[in-house]
Amino acid sequence: MTWHCSAIDHAITFYPNGKVGPCCQVAPDYLKPKSVISDPNRFADLKTDQPPDACKICINNEAIGIKSYRQYLNKLNFKKGIQMLDIRNTNLCNLKCRYCGPHFSDKWAKELGFSKTLLKSDVPMEVVTNDLSHLYFTGGEPLLNPDHWDILKYCVTHFDTSKIVLSYNTNLSTSKYKNISIENLWSQFKSVEVKCSIDAVGTPIEYIRSGSNWKNIDKNIRKFAQFSNVKLTISPVVSILNIWWLDQLYNYASELNLLVSPIILHGPDYLALDVMPDSLKDRALHIVDQIHDQSLELVQIKKLIENNQNQDLLLHTFSHIMLLDQKRQEKLWDLLPFAKVAQQRILENYEYE
């Protein structure tokens, strides 16, 4: 039996470097040039007897009981043609999230002094057809991407959009583009699934996702939560930077009757949960235990904290936090519980004892 994934025949993901793949989970070295789009067998080499190496993220998730993206897509029952487009064709973004980088944020590229900061690949409009049932937008920040707005307006003008589902990963820092409000377009589609990239509430998110404004984000979350065809989910990237406020984020979501769908950070490795120092394990685990919704993701989060096998990366963790605080005139270090550990690891000298 061959590896079955609906994305192979029915989906295309567009990346800022001009390449495409069947989905956002496929290995980066598998991506192909946009010229393959016209070939109906463009990703047929993934139909292998054994699960292909390019699909290791889904393979690994399924092995530990976490629902994979492949399983999600297979339940959508795609029928013919290209039915899903995943648009992540630019790194245009208004934030500099601490665990991100220049590939997904032009603000990061500018801060690092890159000669070319904005990455963008055009999405050929011939793939936007009446066969579409799903459009997925992420980034960068999709609500800043001009192509996102053009594609939605094109669909509204040419197709019956009542059959099209929209999906987003967005920081919800904005809801307008020029003179267009997103709610005016969203109301014309079948449904809208919005995963809000919110890692904490209040001041911490303004340092973790540098450039964000919590009051503005909170206002947009509360506004969109009232729309009848919009399903909002809080989707934090869980790392050693925000685990300390994860229970507060779940409480915030509960107050608004919103679900939380955590994404576990695996890279950069020095910001992952398994860097947790021994002295802070109990504190971190206690925070997770305060969360009533003990999903498989939360179980995995606890396992990473308990099996803190990458403590040797802590000095890199500390340097990363402090350097960005210094460059950005921020104070994330002051909010984090690392001062005592840093003193023991860096300042205390036992050489002559």
Secondary structure, DSSP 4 states (H G I P E B T S, - for coil): -----THHHHEEEE-TTSEEESSSSS-GGG-EEGGGGG-TTTTGGG--SS--GGGHHHHHHHHTTPPPHHHHHHTT---SS--EEEE--B---S-EETT--TTT-HHHHHHTT-S----B----GGG--TT--EEEE-SS-GGG-HHHHHHHHHHHHHS-GGG-EEEEEE--S--EETTEEHHHHHTTSSEEEEEE----SSHHHHHHEET--HHHHHHHHHHHTT-TTEEEEE--EE-TTTGGGHHHHHHHHHHTT-EE--EE--SSGGGSGGG--HHHHHHHHHHHHT-S---HHHHHHHHHHHT-TTGGGHHHHHHHHHHHHHHHT--HHHHSS-HHHHIIIII---TT-
